Amino acid sequence: MIKFFLMVNKQGQTRLSKYYEHVDINKRTLLETEVIKSCLSRSNEQCSFIEYKDFKLIYRQYAALFIVVGVNDTENEMAIYEFIHNFVEVLDEYFSRVSELDVSFFNTVFHSTWQMHSGPYQVLVLALEDDPTSV
Amino acid sequence: MPAVSKGDGMRGLAVFISDIRNCKSKEAEIKRINKELANIRSKFKGDKALDGYSKKKYVCKLLFIFLLGHDIDFGHMEAVNLLSSNKYTEKQIGYLFISVLVNSNSELIRLINNAIKNDLASRNPTFMCLALHCIANVGSREMGEAFAADIPRILVAGDSMDSVKQSAALCLLRLYKASPDLVPMGEWTARVVHLLNDQHMGVVTAAVSLITCLCKKNPDDFKTCVSLAVSRLSRIVSSASTDLQDYTYYFVPAPWLSVKLLRLLQCYPPPEDAAVKGRLVECLETVLNKAQEPPKSKKVQHSNAKNAILFETISLIIHYDSEPNLLVRACNQLGQFLQHRETNLRYLALESMCTLASSEFSHEAVKTHIDTVINALKTERDVSVRQRAADLLYAMCDRSNAKQIVSEMLRYLETADYAIREEIVLKVAILAEKYAVDYSWYVDTILNLIRIAGDYVSEEVWYRVLQIVTNRDDVQGYAAKTVFEALQAPACHENMVKVGGYILGEFGNLIAGDPRSSPPVQFSLLHSKFHLCSVATRALLLSTYIKFINLFPETKATIQGVLRAGSQLRNADVELQQRAVEYLTLSSVASTDVLATVLEEMPPFPERESSILAKLKRKKGPGAGSALDDGRRDPSSNDINGGMEPTPSTVSTPSPSADLLGLRAAPPPAAPPASAGAGNLLVDVFDGPAAQPSLGPTPEEAFLSELEPPAPESPMALLADPAPAADPGPEDIGPPIPEADELLNKFVCKNNGVLFENQLLQIGVKSEFRQNLGRMYLFYGNKTSVQFQNFSPTVVHPGDLQTQLAVQTKRVAAQVDGGAQVQQVLNIECLRDFLTPPLLSVRFRYGGAPQALTLKLPVTINKFFQPTEMAAQDFFQRWKQLSLPQQEAQKIFKANHPMDAEVTKAKLLGFGSALLDNVDPNPENFVGAGIIQTKALQVGCLLRLEPNAQAQMYRLTLRTSKEPVSRHLCELLAQQF
């Protein structure tokens, strides 16, 4: 099960966060700081899964932006890992070459994109094409 | 594509955003925002009604400002207005604003709910989806209350569009996770299962997620999903890579859906229907075959997606643990990954293999990869991968490869990361003990551990080595020799000094014949470390010295000199000072015989579960012990709860480690009262996992008894002696009165009340119990106006009870005046578990006629209960550990009293166990836990009471570590309801 989804840049600024379990606002900041710290301290040779407290972090890095998904131990690591990429591909399509700036300045769009599609991680591309605004 | 900036031309918004971007300073940004806020406020307040477009634009700006981190305190009304617009973009922005900025302003919530209701009823799929997304995103309890009943209807309605069904399924999932009680189960559940057959893959994906979550609570309701999931999976797996069009990801058909289906299947046992099972096995084989085929694309996305399915398939195979062929194939596949150049794959392969190692079918296959895994431990650059490798080595270890694995782990320990050292130390200690063929190897290993990683060797580890050395006389000489050699190293760890001190104090005589380790040499070696050690170690060394005086009389003068030194006798630390003073006096006052008795070798320790194992379990948390417990990934802890019948533990090669230690097979022999009476300090320390901090700060009473030989009788028995001696023999007293049992039952769950009453006499009871001790006050009231003569109440222990329970009574006055009351105090100590209560015999003369009365004293084993609070996970873990058939007692019986939850609760609490909430998934049921404290042993008890109001029946299940106790408690408690 996915516990949270984060987009954080190398400076540690959170660009997007979405929690699927209740976490207090002040604890979120702390968590996000620790999460990005543990991601930044890793090298390319290390695997993309970090055991963190009682859950796992699965992360991918795109330029200066980290996408980190927190999951519990029943989740399939590889599926989530590839799902992150799928999500990025969708954004890329939507913004035609997505960048961190898009994420920070079009937060609203991200919210709607992510919120609408975070559940079934298969339908991102399709659903965007279904979006009536594009017609 | 419609990026907001250009899509439908909200130019004002684009300008505003670029203004913000161009701000040079934080102040400028705030100024610009304040200007914009003032502008928006005036527009909203203005006389001119705004059109939908303007409203949308301003609400969008507010949203943007909010997301930049500023407070927004207006505009909510305008956003709610947008909800009723008929334009998609306006409605969407309205919903977005609500989702992001919802607050529980009750007035607004009513309006929002109204708008959502309208949209849900609109039959416009786009609007319905927006409304469903909003409910899911807010996901509050209020939303749940308002809509939880409508959504299942939309989900299964025949005329709902695919996208609506999909959203409805996810929305329901969200509400169910937030507040399960709000989602009503009903006939719709059957129809949800059939969504697995839906044409639209999006609907199927959403439905699988929903079913996977729902079926954990009610597996039976969703049972039919298994065959549907299998056939869906089979269609996907066998489809050509282009069949599923949009759901094909880099030539892999529907990878995420496949993973979800495989995970759903892990909620259930293997299908019983042979056809379904055959089809499923075929699927699993296909996945394994595909892994061997050349990739259809060179892109890493292709292989990642394929491997995601493969790993999930292997999880399912491990979950079933019934297809040897598949298990071995899975193992071989993982073996290939162990050498893959992708770190991620190596990590996952090690992780999966760890669970494979615990299956009897694949254990041998896993073992063939030992060299690769050892190599990973040495060369892997990522600590988390090395950790997995260490876990796997631990899981694959058995008698045949223990020496190799332990020596590799020891070697690794020298360079291991600090974060995992302690865990490695524990693992090495356990493996060394578990697979020790000869104990000298065991001693070598542990001493090496202390040498290499002394700081990480916890107390449990070195206590354990002492325990084993003390209990095995074949290894004592070797141990003494080895520690002596180890202590000669110029710098040795304090833990080594502790072990050395203890072992030489006990068995130093075994090596004293060699001039190189003659008594004076031993002493001076130990004493050379003395000043570098902490107080706790010094205290231990002082005990060693006094033992030396007994072992080697020739060292007496030297040691007395050390004890007499001002630095000891006037030591600032009270413990050290006391030891020095007392040992000095002991050595000068006592005769050799007395010394020899007092300072005799320690008696063997009662066998207990390895304290190290307990520690590792605690460290990893339940379930994570991988191969330690029963390894296999538990799909849902509900399983344990759903069917609580005891499963005979399957004998597989790597059976639970406790078993291998030979501890579970035979219940620990109850320590005879004799050795328990000696109050062995170390025994106590070993008992509760690290309950006592260390040897050093011992309670004063206990400190000398540490050195005492086993007393011939327990001190309590001495105390109790006079009372039974004065008692008439059991043959003198009559049988208990017929109501005695009934009277006793009244007191099982309470401590105070009237025990007995007739025309002449009333006996009242007040009692309190703590740990294994109790005090009882008996009040004898003379109800007549005539004096009772020769009044003598006595307590009798029938049968073996005397060795189980010590009751010390005080005599009472022989005359009880008419209308008067006398009090008798009983001190009770529970020595070990017992089944029958003691008898209370009361005799007196009333008006010249002798009266005799025998009752059962209301002392039952449950009085010595100590309630134990524990979390659900711990409860299930322990419950599982007590799974031998004889450890369980169960009774199904009719209710004799009205079934009232509160009364039941009070009775269970009175019974003595702790009541654990939120453990049993069924809130009607009661679950309790406690420890029965006796002097000789502790018995952990778990209980579960399931009332069935309809049938007016109860089912009571008890599990304890001792068979008679389970049965007895079950009988006692069953009579209470």
Boltz contact constraints between the chains, C-beta under 6 A:
constraints:
  - contact:
      token1: [A, 45]
      token2: [B, 381]
      max_distance: 6.0
  - contact:
      token1: [A, 46]
      token2: [B, 382]
      max_distance: 6.0
  - contact:
      token1: [A, 47]
      token2: [B, 343]
      max_distance: 6.0
  - contact:
      token1: [A, 47]
      token2: [B, 344]
      max_distance: 6.0
  - contact:
      token1: [A, 47]
      token2: [B, 347]
      max_distance: 6.0
  - contact:
      token1: [A, 47]
      token2: [B, 382]
      max_distance: 6.0
  - contact:
      token1: [A, 47]
      token2: [B, 385]
      max_distance: 6.0
  - contact:
      token1: [A, 48]
      token2: [B, 344]
      max_distance: 6.0
  - contact:
      token1: [A, 76]
      token2: [B, 259]
      max_distance: 6.0
  - contact:
      token1: [A, 76]
      token2: [B, 308]
      max_distance: 6.0
  - contact:
      token1: [A, 76]
      token2: [B, 312]
      max_distance: 6.0
  - contact:
      token1: [A, 78]
      token2: [B, 304]
      max_distance: 6.0
  - contact:
      token1: [A, 78]
      token2: [B, 307]
      max_distance: 6.0
  - contact:
      token1: [A, 78]
      token2: [B, 308]
      max_distance: 6.0
  - contact:
      token1: [A, 78]
      token2: [B, 311]
      max_distance: 6.0
  - contact:
      token1: [A, 79]
      token2: [B, 256]
      max_distance: 6.0
  - contact:
      token1: [A, 79]
      token2: [B, 259]
      max_distance: 6.0
  - contact:
      token1: [A, 79]
      token2: [B, 308]
      max_distance: 6.0
  - contact:
      token1: [A, 82]
      token2: [B, 304]
      max_distance: 6.0
  - contact:
      token1: [A, 82]
      token2: [B, 305]
      max_distance: 6.0
  - contact:
      token1: [A, 82]
      token2: [B, 308]
      max_distance: 6.0
  - contact:
      token1: [A, 94]
      token2: [B, 1]
      max_distance: 6.0
  - contact:
      token1: [A, 107]
      token2: [B, 67]
      max_distance: 6.0
  - contact:
      token1: [A, 108]
      token2: [B, 63]
      max_distance: 6.0
  - contact:
      token1: [A, 109]
      token2: [B, 4]
      max_distance: 6.0
  - contact:
      token1: [A, 112]
      token2: [B, 96]
      max_distance: 6.0
  - contact:
      token1: [A, 115]
      token2: [B, 137]
      max_distance: 6.0
  - contact:
      token1: [A, 116]
      token2: [B, 133]
      max_distance: 6.0
  - contact:
      token1: [A, 119]
      token2: [B, 170]
      max_distance: 6.0
  - contact:
      token1: [A, 120]
      token2: [B, 202]
      max_distance: 6.0
  - contact:
      token1: [A, 120]
      token2: [B, 205]
      max_distance: 6.0
  - contact:
      token1: [A, 120]
      token2: [B, 206]
      max_distance: 6.0
  - contact:
      token1: [A, 121]
      token2: [B, 256]
      max_distance: 6.0
  - contact:
      token1: [A, 122]
      token2: [B, 205]
      max_distance: 6.0
  - contact:
      token1: [A, 122]
      token2: [B, 256]
      max_distance: 6.0
  - contact:
      token1: [A, 123]
      token2: [B, 202]
      max_distance: 6.0
  - contact:
      token1: [A, 126]
      token2: [B, 246]
      max_distance: 6.0
  - contact:
      token1: [A, 132]
      token2: [B, 88]
      max_distance: 6.0
  - contact:
      token1: [A, 132]
      token2: [B, 126]
      max_distance: 6.0
  - contact:
      token1: [A, 133]
      token2: [B, 2]
      max_distance: 6.0
  - contact:
      token1: [A, 134]
      token2: [B, 2]
      max_distance: 6.0
